[in-house]
Amino acid sequence: MSKLLDQASEEMQAVRYGGFQPRTMEGYSRQRLEWLWPNMIGKGLLHVFAGDSGIGKTLLLCDIAAIVSRGGIFPGERTQCQRGGVIYLSGEDSVNHTLGPRLEAAGADMANLTHWPASTSSGSQFDLANDLGSIEEFIRNQANVSLLIIDPVTAFCGGRFDNDSVTSVRHITTKLNDLAESTGVAIIALQHLTKSENPRIKNRILGSGAWVHGPRIVLAAVHTEDGNRLFGKIKANVTDTYGVYPFSIESVDIQDIEGVRRIDWADEAWCND
């Protein structure tokens, strides 16, 4: 009889409050934030990344992916990062002639990189609002995934998505935040900047301001007036905003392909020590 009562109580709780299950915060599980790239890319966090046109946003993402895949050393650091798997969801670039060569040129462990298809075998486009469960299932089955890159995020927001709507953008960033937190995987979602001359870069991110408000860290890459290319943070709620990393773009040859572009980081980062 007691088991029947317990089952009935659980079923009643499941339908109360619209199915949501509020709990007291007493005895919560304390967790220290961990980093892939110290104070830049956090495990279990959503990051939005935006940059000037032509600055090399995808090249930067390829370099970050390569470093994680081989357990390399990030700019400004002295020790290797944790080696982990990387999922790359691209809506614009071919693996065979763009992403693959760029990742290889960046020194990636290609066996540690997974290209997530932009559509199913039946032709259905990947939709962040409905299909993140498939990526979550993959992450839990693989056990070593550290990073998910979405390039660009608006390519996978669905046909009814309104990039200027706070509600639409919040719906996507909430789902991405939930995925990052539940799996411990860092997520980087690429956005674009408008051509506005507003000096505050965060105000130039295309679409609703929720792209800035939703993630805990917002990364950016910009040109300076004197021709430098810089990578850094323009918002950080879980760390400081110090750390600016100059970089350039160089071309290297890989097997069968000449002149593949990759990131060349400056020897010294502009950090606050």
GIZIUR-V464856 format. One record per pair of residues at least 24 apart in sequence whose C-alpha atoms are under 10 Angstrom apart, sorted by the first residue. I is the first residue (numbers start at 1). GAP is how many residues later the second one is. Records with the same first field share a line. If there is no record, write none. Layout:
BEGIN
I->GAP + GAP
END
This chain:
BEGIN
33->205 + 206
34->150
35->46 + 47 + 151
36->28 + 31 + 32 + 35 + 38 + 44 + 45 + 46 + 47 + 48 + 110 + 111 + 149 + 150
37->27 + 30 + 31 + 36 + 37 + 38 + 39 + 40 + 43 + 44 + 45
38->36 + 38 + 39 + 43 + 201
39->178 + 194 + 197 + 199 + 200 + 201 + 202 + 203 + 204
40->34 + 177 + 178 + 179 + 192 + 193 + 196 + 198 + 199 + 200 + 201 + 202 + 203
41->106 + 145 + 146 + 147 + 176 + 177 + 178 + 192
42->104 + 105 + 138 + 142 + 143 + 144 + 145 + 174 + 175 + 196 + 197
43->103 + 104 + 137 + 138 + 140 + 141 + 142 + 143 + 144
44->102 + 103 + 132 + 133 + 134 + 135 + 136 + 137 + 138 + 139 + 140 + 141 + 142 + 143
45->102 + 131 + 132 + 133 + 134 + 135 + 136 + 137 + 138 + 139 + 140 + 141 + 142 + 143 + 170 + 171 + 172 + 193
46->102 + 127 + 128 + 129 + 130 + 131 + 132 + 133 + 134 + 135 + 139 + 140 + 141 + 142 + 143 + 168 + 169 + 170 + 171 + 172
47->102 + 126 + 129 + 130 + 133 + 139 + 140 + 141 + 142 + 143 + 164 + 165 + 167 + 168 + 169 + 170 + 171 + 172 + 186 + 188 + 189
48->102 + 105 + 125 + 139 + 140 + 141 + 142 + 143 + 144 + 157 + 163 + 164 + 165 + 166 + 167 + 168 + 169 + 170 + 171 + 172 + 185 + 187
49->101 + 102 + 103 + 104 + 139 + 140 + 141 + 142 + 143 + 144 + 156 + 162 + 163 + 168 + 169 + 170 + 171 + 172 + 182 + 183 + 184 + 185
50->102 + 139 + 140 + 141 + 142 + 143 + 144 + 151 + 152 + 154 + 155 + 156 + 168 + 169 + 170 + 171 + 172 + 181 + 184
51->139 + 140 + 141 + 142 + 143 + 150 + 153 + 154 + 168 + 169 + 170 + 171 + 172 + 179 + 180
52->140 + 141 + 142 + 143 + 149 + 152 + 153 + 168 + 169 + 170 + 171 + 177
53->139 + 140 + 141 + 142 + 168 + 169 + 170
54->168 + 169
55->166 + 167 + 168 + 174 + 175 + 176 + 193 + 194
56->165 + 166 + 173 + 191 + 192 + 193 + 205 + 206 + 207
57->94 + 95 + 133 + 134 + 135 + 163 + 164 + 165 + 174 + 206
58->32 + 35 + 40 + 41 + 44 + 93 + 94 + 132 + 204 + 205
59->39 + 40 + 43 + 44 + 47 + 190 + 202 + 203 + 204
60->46 + 161 + 171 + 187 + 189 + 202 + 203 + 204
61->27 + 41 + 42 + 88 + 89 + 90 + 127 + 128 + 129 + 202
62->26 + 37 + 38 + 39 + 40 + 41 + 42 + 43 + 44 + 45 + 46 + 87 + 200 + 201
63->39 + 40 + 41 + 42 + 43 + 44 + 45 + 199 + 200 + 201 + 202
64->39 + 42 + 44 + 83 + 85 + 199
65->38 + 41 + 42 + 43 + 44 + 47 + 48 + 81 + 82 + 83 + 84
66->36 + 37 + 38 + 39 + 40 + 41 + 42 + 43 + 44 + 46 + 47
67->36 + 39 + 40 + 41 + 42
68->40 + 41 + 44 + 45 + 77 + 78 + 79
69->34 + 38 + 39 + 40 + 41 + 42 + 43 + 44 + 76 + 77 + 78
70->37 + 38 + 39 + 40 + 41 + 42 + 43
71->37 + 38
72->35 + 36
74->191
75->168 + 169 + 170 + 171 + 172 + 190 + 191 + 192 + 193 + 194
76->167 + 168 + 169 + 189 + 190 + 191 + 192 + 193 + 194 + 195
77->192
82->64
83->26 + 29 + 61 + 62 + 63
84->25 + 28 + 29 + 59 + 60 + 61 + 62 + 63 + 101
85->24 + 25 + 26 + 27 + 28 + 29 + 54 + 57 + 58 + 59 + 60 + 61 + 62 + 63 + 100
86->24 + 25 + 26 + 27 + 28 + 29 + 30 + 53 + 58 + 59 + 60 + 61 + 62 + 63 + 99 + 100 + 101
87->25 + 26 + 27 + 28 + 29 + 48 + 51 + 52 + 58 + 59 + 60 + 61 + 62 + 63 + 100
88->25 + 26 + 27 + 28 + 29 + 59 + 60 + 61 + 62 + 63 + 100
89->25 + 26 + 27 + 28 + 29 + 37 + 59 + 60 + 61 + 62 + 63 + 64 + 66 + 67 + 100
90->25 + 26 + 27 + 28 + 59 + 60 + 61 + 62 + 63 + 65 + 66 + 100
91->25 + 26 + 27 + 28 + 34 + 35 + 59 + 60 + 61 + 62 + 63 + 64 + 65
92->26 + 59 + 60 + 63
93->58
97->160 + 163
98->162 + 163
101->152 + 153 + 154 + 155 + 156 + 157 + 158 + 159 + 160 + 161
102->149 + 150 + 152 + 158 + 159 + 160 + 161
103->157 + 158 + 159
104->150 + 151 + 156 + 158
105->146 + 147 + 148 + 149 + 150 + 154 + 155 + 156 + 157 + 158
106->146 + 154 + 155 + 156 + 157 + 158
107->155
112->32 + 33
113->32 + 34
114->31 + 34
115->34
116->32 + 33 + 34
118->37 + 38
119->37
125->30 + 31 + 32 + 33 + 34
126->29 + 30 + 31 + 32
127->27 + 28 + 29 + 30 + 31 + 32 + 45
128->25 + 26 + 27 + 28 + 29 + 30 + 43 + 44 + 45 + 47 + 48
129->27 + 28 + 29 + 32 + 39 + 42 + 43 + 44 + 45 + 46 + 47
130->27 + 28 + 42 + 45
131->25
132->43 + 44 + 47
133->46
135->44
136->43 + 44 + 46 + 47 + 49
137->46
139->44 + 45 + 46
140->43
143->40
144->41
145->38 + 39 + 40 + 41
146->34 + 37 + 38 + 39 + 40 + 41
147->33 + 37 + 38 + 39 + 40 + 41
148->32 + 37 + 38 + 39 + 40 + 41
149->37 + 38 + 39 + 40 + 41
150->37 + 38 + 39 + 40 + 41
151->37 + 38 + 39 + 40
152->36 + 37 + 38 + 39 + 40
153->35 + 36 + 37 + 38 + 39
154->35 + 36 + 37 + 38 + 52 + 53
155->35 + 36
162->45 + 46
163->43 + 44 + 45 + 46 + 47 + 48
164->42 + 43 + 44 + 45 + 46 + 47
165->42 + 43 + 44 + 45
166->41 + 42 + 43 + 44 + 45 + 47
167->41 + 43
168->40 + 42
169->38 + 39 + 40 + 41 + 42 + 45
170->38 + 39 + 40 + 41 + 43 + 44 + 45
171->39 + 43
172->38 + 39 + 42
173->37 + 38 + 39 + 40 + 41 + 42
174->40 + 41
176->38 + 39
177->37 + 38 + 39
187->28
188->27 + 29 + 30 + 31
189->26 + 29 + 30
190->29 + 30
191->29
192->28
193->27 + 29
200->34
201->33 + 34
202->31 + 32 + 33
213->24
217->24
220->24
221->24 + 25 + 26
222->24
229->36
230->35 + 36 + 39 + 40
231->34 + 38
232->37 + 38
240->32
241->30 + 31
242->28 + 29 + 30 + 31
243->26 + 27 + 28 + 29 + 30
244->24 + 25 + 26 + 27 + 28
245->24 + 25 + 26
246->24
END
